[in-house]
Amino acid sequence: MTATVDWAPVKKSYESCRVLDIDKLMLGEGEILVVAGANGAGKSTLIRLLALVESADEGSGEYKLFGEPVNEGNRLALRRRLAVVWQEPYMFRRSVYENIAMGLKWRKLPDGVIAKRVKAVADLLEIEDLSQRAEKLSRGWAQRVALARALALEPDLILLDEPLSALDRQIRARLLAGLKPLLSANGRSTVYVTHSATEAAGLGTRRLLLAQGRRA
């Protein structure tokens, strides 16, 4: 079975300060890797590297994504197979429905398929009013909409940087219970960043604990 992520070692520095130094990172099909650690441990930096938003340092190993070594020729095609939800998501100045459907419209999917996917993820995340303006949402609701937008794409790899951190504990636990089977459905792989020990224990099939950029 081809690994979704195969990268060893992973190194990243900012202005000569090493912020990430992981000996080996592997993620199999259908696995949920929970990355935990205190603020400043390197969790978000790892997400940016995996998402191809930033490049690792020289001295890092070859990054294989879906079995392919990442290079300038295939970078965009590989990027289209993953989705990212940031801790501070961006909302387009449109309705909640249009925000969730945005990526599907860019891919020119039929309207009926778009409507079905939007409804499915909105129901899962308990988003009821799809007509409201997304830019006026609270941070917690914006996180839900961003997560719905990513899930609607049905990506092969989904990268989640504390995607529900603005919600209270009970709501977060309820949503995660429904979300867990979906994250690994159809061989989808997930990297889920959190600082919550409870989430780390209950969500992932594997766990990576970071401290000062290294495996703890």
C-alpha positions as CSV (number, residue, x, y, z in Angstrom):
1,M,0.0,0.0,0.0
2,T,1.3,3.4,-1.0
3,A,1.8,5.8,1.9
4,T,0.0,9.1,1.6
5,V,2.9,11.0,3.2
6,D,6.5,9.7,3.3
7,W,9.1,12.2,4.4
8,A,12.4,11.7,6.3
9,P,13.8,13.9,7.8
10,V,11.7,17.0,7.9
11,K,13.6,20.2,8.8
12,K,12.5,23.9,8.8
13,S,14.2,27.0,10.1
14,Y,13.3,30.7,10.2
15,E,16.3,33.1,10.2
16,S,18.7,30.3,11.3
17,C,16.4,29.2,14.1
18,R,15.4,25.6,13.7
19,V,11.7,25.3,14.4
20,L,11.1,21.8,13.1
21,D,13.3,18.8,13.1
22,I,11.5,15.4,12.7
23,D,13.4,12.3,12.0
24,K,10.6,10.6,10.0
25,L,7.0,11.3,9.1
26,M,4.8,8.7,7.5
27,L,1.0,8.6,7.0
28,G,-0.8,5.7,5.5
29,E,-4.1,5.6,3.6
30,G,-7.0,6.0,5.9
31,E,-4.9,7.0,8.9
32,I,-5.6,9.9,11.2
33,L,-2.4,11.4,12.6
34,V,-3.0,13.7,15.6
35,V,-0.2,16.2,16.1
36,A,-0.2,17.5,19.6
37,G,2.0,19.9,21.6
38,A,2.2,23.2,23.3
39,N,2.1,26.6,21.5
40,G,5.3,27.1,19.5
41,A,6.0,23.3,19.2
42,G,6.0,23.5,15.4
43,K,2.5,22.1,14.7
44,S,1.3,24.8,12.3
45,T,4.7,24.9,10.6
46,L,4.3,21.2,9.8
47,I,0.9,21.8,8.3
48,R,2.3,24.5,6.1
49,L,5.0,22.2,4.8
50,L,2.7,19.3,4.2
51,A,0.3,21.6,2.4
52,L,3.1,22.8,0.0
53,V,2.5,26.4,1.2
54,E,6.2,26.6,2.4
55,S,9.3,24.6,1.5
56,A,11.5,22.7,3.9
57,D,15.1,23.4,4.5
58,E,18.0,21.9,2.5
59,G,19.0,18.8,4.3
60,S,15.4,17.6,4.5
61,G,14.6,14.3,2.8
62,E,12.5,13.9,-0.3
63,Y,8.8,14.6,0.3
64,K,6.7,11.9,-1.3
65,L,3.0,12.7,-1.4
66,F,0.7,10.0,-2.6
67,G,3.7,8.0,-3.6
68,E,5.1,10.8,-5.9
69,P,8.3,12.8,-5.1
70,V,7.1,16.5,-5.0
71,N,8.6,18.7,-7.6
72,E,7.7,21.8,-9.5
73,G,6.2,19.8,-12.3
74,N,3.6,18.0,-10.2
75,R,3.2,20.4,-7.3
76,L,-0.1,21.9,-8.4
77,A,-1.6,18.6,-9.3
78,L,-0.7,17.1,-5.9
79,R,-2.0,20.3,-4.1
80,R,-5.4,19.7,-5.7
81,R,-5.7,16.4,-4.0
82,L,-5.5,17.9,-0.5
83,A,-7.5,20.4,1.5
84,V,-6.4,22.5,4.5
85,V,-8.4,24.1,7.3
86,W,-6.5,26.8,9.1
87,Q,-7.1,27.9,12.7
88,E,-8.1,31.4,11.4
89,P,-10.1,30.6,8.3
90,Y,-10.8,33.1,5.5
91,M,-14.5,33.7,4.6
92,F,-15.5,35.0,1.2
93,R,-17.9,37.9,1.3
94,R,-20.8,35.7,0.2
95,S,-23.3,33.4,1.8
96,V,-22.4,30.3,3.8
97,Y,-23.7,28.1,1.0
98,E,-21.5,29.8,-1.5
99,N,-18.5,29.6,0.7
100,I,-18.9,25.8,1.2
101,A,-19.6,25.3,-2.5
102,M,-16.7,27.5,-3.7
103,G,-14.2,24.8,-4.5
104,L,-16.8,22.6,-6.1
105,K,-17.8,25.4,-8.4
106,W,-14.2,26.0,-9.4
107,R,-14.0,22.3,-10.3
108,K,-17.2,22.8,-12.5
109,L,-19.2,20.1,-10.8
110,P,-22.9,19.9,-11.7
111,D,-25.2,22.0,-9.6
112,G,-27.0,18.9,-8.3
113,V,-23.8,17.3,-7.1
114,I,-22.7,20.6,-5.4
115,A,-26.1,20.9,-3.6
116,K,-25.9,17.3,-2.3
117,R,-22.4,17.7,-1.0
118,V,-23.0,21.0,0.6
119,K,-26.1,19.7,2.4
120,A,-24.3,16.6,3.6
121,V,-21.4,18.4,5.2
122,A,-23.6,21.2,6.6
123,D,-25.8,18.6,8.3
124,L,-22.7,16.9,9.8
125,L,-21.4,20.1,11.2
126,E,-24.8,21.4,12.3
127,I,-24.8,24.4,10.0
128,E,-28.5,25.3,9.5
129,D,-28.6,28.8,8.0
130,L,-26.8,28.5,4.7
131,S,-28.1,31.9,3.5
132,Q,-26.4,34.1,6.1
133,R,-23.4,36.2,5.2
134,A,-20.2,34.2,6.0
135,E,-18.0,37.3,6.7
136,K,-20.3,38.2,9.6
137,L,-19.9,34.8,11.3
138,S,-18.3,34.4,14.7
139,R,-14.9,32.6,14.7
140,G,-16.4,29.4,15.8
141,W,-19.0,29.3,13.0
142,A,-16.4,30.4,10.5
143,Q,-14.3,27.4,11.5
144,R,-17.3,25.1,10.9
145,V,-17.9,26.6,7.5
146,A,-14.2,26.3,6.5
147,L,-14.2,22.6,7.6
148,A,-17.4,22.0,5.6
149,R,-15.8,23.6,2.6
150,A,-12.8,21.3,2.8
151,L,-14.8,18.1,3.4
152,A,-17.1,18.9,0.5
153,L,-14.1,18.6,-1.8
154,E,-13.6,15.0,-0.8
155,P,-9.8,15.3,-0.8
156,D,-7.4,12.4,-0.5
157,L,-5.5,14.2,2.3
158,I,-7.1,16.7,4.7
159,L,-4.9,18.9,6.9
160,L,-6.6,20.4,10.0
161,D,-4.9,23.1,12.1
162,E,-7.0,23.2,15.3
163,P,-10.1,23.5,13.1
164,L,-12.7,23.6,16.0
165,S,-10.6,25.4,18.6
166,A,-13.1,28.3,19.0
167,L,-16.0,26.0,19.9
168,D,-16.8,25.0,23.5
169,R,-15.8,21.6,24.7
170,Q,-19.2,19.9,24.5
171,I,-20.0,21.1,20.9
172,R,-16.5,20.1,19.8
173,A,-16.7,16.6,21.3
174,R,-20.1,16.1,19.6
175,L,-18.9,17.2,16.2
176,L,-15.7,15.2,16.4
177,A,-17.7,12.0,17.2
178,G,-19.5,12.4,13.9
179,L,-16.5,13.6,12.0
180,K,-14.1,10.8,12.9
181,P,-15.5,8.1,10.5
182,L,-15.7,10.6,7.7
183,L,-12.0,11.6,8.0
184,S,-10.8,8.1,7.2
185,A,-13.6,7.2,4.7
186,N,-12.5,5.9,1.3
187,G,-8.9,5.7,2.2
188,R,-8.7,9.4,3.1
189,S,-5.8,10.4,5.3
190,T,-5.9,13.2,7.9
191,V,-3.4,15.2,9.9
192,Y,-5.2,16.8,12.8
193,V,-3.4,19.4,14.9
194,T,-4.5,20.1,18.4
195,H,-3.3,21.1,21.9
196,S,-6.1,19.2,23.5
197,A,-5.0,15.9,25.2
198,T,-8.6,14.7,25.0
199,E,-8.9,15.2,21.3
200,A,-5.5,13.6,20.8
201,A,-6.5,10.5,22.7
202,G,-10.0,10.0,21.1
203,L,-9.5,11.0,17.5
204,G,-6.3,9.6,16.0
205,T,-5.2,6.2,14.9
206,R,-1.6,7.5,15.6
207,R,-0.2,10.4,17.5
208,L,2.8,12.6,17.1
209,L,3.8,14.7,20.1
210,L,6.0,17.7,19.4
211,A,8.1,19.7,21.8
212,Q,10.3,22.5,20.4
213,G,10.0,21.2,16.9
214,R,11.1,17.6,17.8
215,R,9.4,14.4,18.4
216,A,8.8,14.2,22.2
